[in-house]
Amino acid sequence: MTYSIVARDTDTGELGVAVQSHYFQVGPVVPWGLAGVGAVATQSMVNVSFGPLGVELMRLGCSARQALDAVLAADPERESRQCAMVDGTGAAAAHTGSRCIAEAGHRVGEGYTVQANLMQRPTVWDAMAVAYEMAGGPLAERMLAALDAAEAEGGDIRGRQSAAMLVLTGRPTGRSWEDRMIDLRVEDHPEPLQELRRLLRYRRAYQSAATGEVAGHRRALEIGPEITQLRFFAGLALAGAGEWKEALELLRQAMAEEPRWGETMRRLVPAGRVKAELVAEVEVRLGVVAG
């Protein structure tokens, strides 16, 4: 019922899983991982425990192959399962049980594995592999290319419903919540891959803004020019840098779309987020009357 990719970026060490399915809320079920350790996709007649168990086995020192063999060995229904793992070294392993619903199969490549079941055509997983290998850019975008290729080959025979993406940093901090660079879920949507791509674009925009630097805010606006919140905070950052013409235009736009940003700006002062002097000057330059 699902197609997915599990991969490790050889340059950055990032680990990732991306998936699409005609299944409500695929995100809590299929993708699992821990930075620097490994990533898992568990699907078909899914045994959800393969995800956390596989990650834990890899954390304890098992290779992807060893971890996959171990979870399968303990499951009497393994021939109905499909599961794939990639460990922190990039070693990959996958299993497609003999009772997975056709068309079903997988392909293991260098640092990745792609797998699918209940597909329109048996060409899906090979198309995914080719697309992933040919794609450039960051891991997340390359995994999206693999999902797009699956859909172009017909995808799930029943259609589409949900999607998810998980990307883990290649520089683990030991704080798992910080190591999840990208954690996106499309729970129910007529075009889940289009929505996943939109959410990834938003995530990239907010990541750029989070640097707090003027260049980061400008990059965020290039990525997500329609996001009002990004215009507001970019305006404040530019005002703080003395670039008033651009700053005031961004702040005017944000406050025109949502007047409550003006009050939000004032409330940032007692929280220590913005200097009172800057807010006062913004309001004078904008001709804003404090409420």
C-alpha positions, 0 to 999 in steps of 0.5 A: 500500500506504500512506497518509500525510500530510506537513505544516507547522504554520503557527504553530510551523514544525514539519514532520511526516510520519505514515504507516500501511501493510500493510508491515513496518517502514514507518518506515525507508522512507516518512518523511524530513525536516530541520528548517527545510528540508522533509519527504518521504513516498515510497511505492507501489513505493517509491523510497527515494532520493526521501526523502534526495534530496528533503530535500537538494534543498530544503536547497539551495534548491529548492521542494517542487515543484522537488525533486519534479520533479527526483527524478521526472525521473531515475526511469524508473519514476516512474509506479509511484511516489507521493511528496509533499513540503512545504518549509520555507515550507509549499509542498506538492507531490505525485505519484501515478503512473498505474501506482500500484495503485488506489485511489490518489490525493492531495490538496494543501492549504495547508501539507500533502499527503495521499496513498494507494495500494491503498486500499479506497475512493477517498475516503481522501485527501479524508477525510484532508484534511478531518480534518486541516483540522478537527483542532485541537491540535499538529501530531502530533495533527492528523496522527493525525486524518488517519490515523484518517480514512483507516482509517475510510474502509477504509484499505489494502485488505489491512489494517494492519501498521505505522505511523510519525511524524516531527515536526521542530522549527520552531526548528532548532538545526543538531543534527538529532538534537535537532531530531527532536521526535517519531520513533516507529515501530510495526514490526508490530502488529495495530492500528498506529494505536492503538499509535502513539497510545499511543507519542505519549502516552508521548512527550508524558509524557516530554517533560513530565518532561524539563523537570525542574520539578515542574509538568512531572513532574505534567503527565507523570503526568497524561499517563502515570499508569501509567508507573512510571519517571515516578512514581519521578522525579516522587517524587524531584523532589517530595521535593527540593521538600519536598512529602513526602506526595505524593513518598513515595506516588509512590516507594512505588508505584514501588518496590512495582512494581519494588523495584530502583528503591530501588537505582537511587536510591542509584546516582544519588548518586555520578553527581551526579544526586541529593544523598546527603542527599535519598536518606538522608531518603527512605529514613528516611521510607520506612523503607527499610533500605539494602542 
